[in-house]
Amino acid sequence: MRYPSLSAVLANVGAAARRSLLVLLLGCLLPIQSGRADEPRFNETELKAAYLYNFAYFVNWPAANKEFLFCSYANSPVTGILAQLIEGERVHDQPIQLIIDPVPAQLHECQVIYIPAQQERILAATLEFVRPFPVLTVSDIADFEHRGGMIRLANDGPRIQPVIQLKNVTRTGLTISSKLLRSSRLLE
Amino acid sequence: MTEFMANKFKSAGKNQRIALFCIALQTVDTAGADDTLSHLKTLSLQELSATTVSIASKNQQPISETPSAVFVISHEEIRRSGMQSIPELLRKVPGLEVARVDANQWAISSRGFNGINANKLLVMMDGRTVYDPLNSGVYWNEHDYPLEDIDRIEVICGPGATLWGSNAVNGVINIVTRSAQESQGVLLSGGTSKEEPGFGTFRYGGRLNPDFNYRVYGKYNHREDFHFGNGDKANDSLDMGRAGFRSDWTPDARKNLIVQGDYFNGDMQQSLNSLDPVNPITADNAKKYGGNLLLRWQQTLENDSRLQIRSYFDHAVRNHSRLDYRRSTFDLDLQHDFSWQAHNVTWGAGYRFNSDQLEQKQVLLRFDPSQRDVHLFNVFAQDEWRFLEDELRLIYGSKVEHNDFTGFEIQPSARLLWMPNRQHSMWGAVSRAVRVPARVDHDLNVLFNVGPGTTANVIGDDNFDSESAITYELGYRFFPSDAFTLDTTLFYSDYGRLSTTEPQTPIVNGENTTIPFLIANKANGETYGWETALNWRVSERWRMQGSYSLFAIALHQRDGSLDSAATVAEGNSARNRFNLSSYFNLPYQLEFDAHWYYTDHLINQVRAYHRLDLRLGWQPNLHFELAVGAQNLLDNRHLEFSPYLDNAVISSEFERNYYLKATVRY
């Protein structure tokens, strides 16, 4: 048996009532805290953050700013990973910065805004604020591309795939590199 | 920190400062995580789109790939519903029957057999079972949560016993709360309505370090009395306070420990039929309190298999005028998922211990024995076998359970899913599920007044067996785009050994006659129906949602049954129900939402009713939200359920309601 602890747990189940919760849980947990994967593998949060990071390089903004600004929201685990990915990085010689929970007046300064599913309640208002500006809007909300959004990070089976609503992107003067277009699903 | 970041600090609000501080903390991270991240950074776009997610997320299985009738109420739908309680939120789910019995009680069931103690539906909060082992029913007025921290409510109509076990006969509801990381900061919400003059929630979410997040909350509700049909005030008010916490510890992306707990304490009233001909209605004031503590460990093992260990302790006390009840439950579950070639296997085992104590306060109601310990064991396995490049999937498995009343119970199921392309999927299923006996079925002894000088005495029987059901389902889903989905299910269920109360020889004592009734399994029955749900993003600003349910039921007394009320359940379900919801975003951060519900008449003396709810919401920024709304706009009040002879509760009527609610988040 690959995990001897499992059979031990099964054998113990009958006796569970007579044992304390703590002892039993520890008995289950300790032996299996072993293996670590040989090659790094990534979870959904990490893959979404990596896409956001890549968008900085594969999207062209009509005017250059002093720095490259990501905007995101605190209640999403993606934000924390993104902060670590951009730490000390530069895009086209601009330093990258991250604003968390931007106020409406800051929104149009962002190059990329990520609106996580956890913040769906402010989606409509945020898109309204940035509509006239060349701001790349990204989200993992299910019907984002039909609500005025540009790129949705969609679950495609076990993979994460960008779904790009081209008409919303080109309207604001943003251009997307062919490399990103090739690895995405496109809607017009 | 760069100068720019410092500037942002100044211009940012308080919670931005907190967030930036946390990010600063996060960047000082361990070496292992750094390796993963630096590798992540080097991935090309092509490699990114080819990488498979190693850890199943909570939403990984899309509804389109689920071979059962699933409906999910999302966080956003909860917020825009205008509802203030979990049971009211369930009204829009096709297949679920939701009826308000009085100001603080509901009759909720899936696919028939509705009642205050409807017993063929399994309800869980974050995996903790909340149906009560006393009568297999759910005390809806005890279960609540800050609605802002509920991530979603998942509903499966139809049997789910293979994975979830006994009582998941006709449906499973799982209320899933947000992780502590997703509920950071201060949340204050409060309001007033005609029905609830005062309600308020406080939550604070914080983090001790990047891997350890927590939240604590408190919630208070006061509900006013409803009125009876004749206009008299009912005794059914509620005062309920609750508090709780949840902590999420994620030492790395492959491990996760959740510890959470809740405590509630409240007073609630109900109006009961009494034996006294002078005062036929008595007020029952109940004091209820209880709490729970739950631990869940999830780990992804090196071969990408997943292990979950969950354990909880739950305690509840109910002090009624007729009975005092206290119960303790301990539960331990283990689940392991792994892939092998074209198979995804889920297997596991569980143990549950229930101990209760019932103290008789009046001659009318008692349990024999008054104290009972019940042990429940189970093992289960389910395999998802994928054919033809995942186009066809066969999911089969069984649960084997042992309980103290009926011994071993086997609950198998087989499901087939066919997904010819991205736009269509079809599924079919055959499953068996049982409702195992509860305390009431074996140990109840209750007296009812059924006429002048005549008393019915309903008595539990130790020979009472499990009720069983075999269900056949067919489903079709059409999703031409992410903006439109249509989900349809047809079902037929065949029930055996349904519960009846069999009259025995009357006992005459002077002018008084007592008719004993013994609880038995002397009815069969069939149900069939059609459930459909529609979701349509009409435009960027406008979304529509609709559902329709058709339901029919036929129950039959078995040979030798004398229970003329055996078929009462036929009268407690509506034949037709529908819901139409519209979510509209207006300029100036305004939202206008409308919800229309229709429920057909019930044979048991409830007329058909329409209910229209309107809501206007305003969110000027991330931190503030104001909502005003009206519920049940179309009539002054209406009756939704009428408990039958076997339940002494007298129902009151659901009234027109106006509310005002403000929410502040920082």
Interface residues (C-beta under 8 A of the other chain):
Chain A: Y3 L6 V9 L10 V13 G14 A16 A17 L21 L24 L25 C28 L29 I32 Q33 S34 G35 R36 A37 P40 R41 F42 N43 E44 T45 E46 L47 A49 A50 Y51 Y53 N54 F58 E67 A74 N75 S76 P77 T79 G80 I81 A83 Q84 L85 E87 P95 Q97 L98 I99 I100 D101 P102 V103 P104 Q106 Q118 E120 R121 I122 A124 A125 L127 E128 A142 D143 E145 H146 R147 G148 N155 G157 P158 R159 I160 Q161 P162 V163 K179 L180 R182 S183 S184
Chain B: T2 F4 M5 K8 S11 A12 G13 N15 Q16 I18 A19 L20 C22 I23 Q26 T27 D29 A33 D35 T36 L37 H39 L40 K41 L43 L45 Q46 L48 S49 A50 T51 T52 V53 S54 I55 S57 N59 Q60 P62 S74 H75 E76 R79 R178 Q181 E182 S183 Q184 G185 P210 A253 R254 K255 L295 W297 Q299 L301 E302 D304 L307 I309 S311 F313 F330 L332 L334 H336 A349 G350 Y351 F353 H375 F377 V379 D390 S481 D482 A483 R537 E540 R541 R543 N585 P587 Q589 E591 Q619 N621 L622 E625
